[in-house]
């Protein structure tokens, strides 16, 4: 039986795809936490992020397949967050 360090490693066909999904999941979860902490309506939150309310709903429901890394990076900026990357050699 093969074991994996992360669910994305098990689900994705390539290391590249798994790494992309890990980054997207991290950004999405952080955005969800921040948006929910605003204690404002979805309409107000969507406006703050510069997206439509249905798009915000996709974000809050974790529909990760609907968001690229670029889109999530843009949303973090609109949410008042700063992203920093740590790049290291693969094991």
C-alpha positions in Angstrom: 0.0 0.0 0.0 1.4 3.4 -1.0 1.2 6.3 1.4 1.3 10.0 0.6 2.3 13.0 2.6 -0.6 15.1 1.3 -4.0 14.4 -0.3 -2.9 16.3 -3.4 0.0 14.0 -3.9 -2.5 11.1 -3.9 -5.0 12.7 -6.2 -2.9 14.4 -8.9 -1.2 12.7 -11.7 2.0 14.7 -11.5 4.2 16.4 -8.9 3.7 19.7 -10.7 -0.1 19.4 -10.5 0.0 18.4 -6.8 2.3 21.3 -5.9 -0.1 23.7 -7.7 -3.1 22.3 -5.9 -1.3 22.6 -2.5 -0.5 26.3 -3.2 -4.1 26.9 -4.4 -5.6 25.2 -1.3 -3.4 27.2 1.1 -4.4 30.5 -0.5 -8.0 29.5 -0.7 -8.3 28.5 3.0 -6.6 31.7 4.1 -8.9 33.8 2.0 -11.9 32.0 3.3 -10.8 32.6 6.9 -10.2 36.3 6.3 -13.5 36.9 4.4 -15.5 35.1 7.0 -13.8 37.3 9.7 -15.0 40.5 8.0 -18.5 40.0 9.4 -20.1 41.7 6.4 -22.6 40.5 3.7 -21.4 38.4 0.8 -22.3 41.3 -1.5 -20.1 43.7 0.5 -17.2 41.1 0.6 -17.5 40.4 -3.1 -17.3 44.2 -3.8 -14.2 44.5 -1.6 -12.5 41.6 -3.5 -13.6 43.0 -6.9 -15.5 39.9 -7.8 -19.1 38.9 -8.3 -21.2 37.4 -5.5 -21.4 34.0 -7.2 -17.6 34.0 -7.6 -17.3 34.7 -3.9 -19.7 31.9 -3.2 -17.4 29.6 -5.2 -14.5 30.7 -3.0 -16.3 30.2 0.3 -17.5 26.8 -0.8 -14.0 25.7 -1.6 -14.5 25.2 -5.4 -10.8 25.1 -5.9 -11.1 24.0 -9.6 -12.6 27.3 -10.4 -9.6 29.4 -9.3 -6.1 29.6 -10.8 -3.1 30.6 -8.7 -3.1 33.9 -10.4 -6.7 34.6 -9.5 -6.0 33.6 -5.9 -2.9 35.8 -5.7 -5.0 38.7 -6.9 -7.7 38.1 -4.4 -5.2 38.0 -1.5 -4.1 41.4 -2.5 -7.7 42.7 -2.6 -8.2 41.1 0.9 -5.3 43.1 2.3 -3.0 40.1 2.6 0.6 39.8 1.5 1.9 36.5 0.1 5.4 35.3 0.7 6.9 32.3 -1.0 9.4 29.8 0.3 11.2 28.0 -2.4 13.4 25.0 -1.6 14.9 22.0 -3.4 12.6 19.0 -3.8 13.5 16.0 -1.6 
